[in-house]
């Protein structure tokens, strides 16, 4: 039987406010346990929540960015459940009336086997809520500790429709969403600090079946690699279970990266189990159209708009434009380079190739702090364009500058002896000598074998120790042989 995978993601994005969503306590990561928990976070008797306006601003910003409806009227609810790191016995969230409804996200998918492609999926909603605290195990043998520093941290939970059909698509969406929230300045997006965590709802069904299969939710995936691994494992587990005569039970599962498998955490609750009701301590949230327009006026150019601009103004493919707008960091770098060169595609190839590879291989590096600045890369590409150096030589110069061997492109070219021989007279003499010594290749080229010309170019390059301009050699050889 052939199976279709159905995936929906719920992503918890920590908002970049200085204080918590319902209290004035700070949102600092890495502090001593329980130093950032005030009387509201501790749920002391009589403590009342006060909504953080900055969290609402960020939610509105996100809604506008994805083309969603920002609700003028939304409500905070109590989600009731017991857990030691939840002091109130309930979490303040939004249920029936969220602040953001609908919207779309377009992203690039890079399957391991197959061609990259673009996909657009619909979002169901995004709602504001508070985070719980953290249970800490293993500090004291046989005991668990409770750290309430995270309690009350502002979150925007973003929920997709079940339209993802593979782990690769889930990762592509998660990467695009992560880039967007960082681009908008609404979240730091630091996954190691828990700023961006995904829950994956995974089910399978026979190809052609309309009804969804029974889903399992994999909680708290805080890296793109773990997200992909967890989904792939869960898909295989469910298919093997069904094909073996068993049934998938709706449940919440955790991913164990050491074992590469998901394991049962608890059977899955439905929304009715949380006994949602409007929080009596918080008034309904009223967002005026003026408020929405103020936020809109303060927003940067969005990735989708920039992607369209790069395609229209610079002639890039949709895929290239999507990669280059994958983060504000790379987008700003590319535009700075492209504005200084004639060939926008070559600039894109270098930014996505050499520069991206060097950034990824250098710990703690980003495009904004790259040793090869946009200005340096512009000059390097201009030296390729005017024939001063070859592509191979340019890569050598790039590596040298990245390693700290100077910042002046011309000086590095000179010091390494990479300048191409472009003098027509000197090259003509070499071409004549190579033609005289290789009559067989000359005859083969005259007979229609293009590869024979490559052999002649190679002999010329050897004679010049790789310093000749290959394009110039090619042209000279054709003219000389043609007579």
Buried (B, 14 or more C-beta within 10 A) or exposed (E): EEBBBBBBBBBBBBBBBEBBBBBEBBBEBEEEBBEBBBEBBBBEEEBEBEBBEBBBBBBBBBBBBBEBEBBEEBBBBBBBEEEEBBBBEBBBBBBEBBBBBBBEBBBBBBBEEEEEBEBEBBBBBBBBBBBBBBEBEEEEEEEEBBBBBBBBBBBBBBBBBBBBBBBBBBBBBBBBBBBBBBBBBBBBBEBEEBBBBBBBBBBBBEEEEEEEBBBBBBBEBBBBEBBBBBBBBBBEBBBEBBEEEEEBEBBBBBBEEEEEBBEEBEEBEEEEEBEBEBBEEBEEBEBEEEBBEEBEEEBEEBBBEBBBBBBEEBEBEBBBBBBBBBBBBBBBBBBBBBEBBEBBBBBBBBBBEBBBEBBEEEEEBEBEEBBBBBEBBBBBBBBBEEBBBBEEBBBBBBBBBBEEBBBEBBEBBEEBEBBBBBEEEEBEEBBEEBBEEBEEBBEBBEEEEEEBBBBBBBBBBEBBEBBBBBEBBBEBBEEBBEE
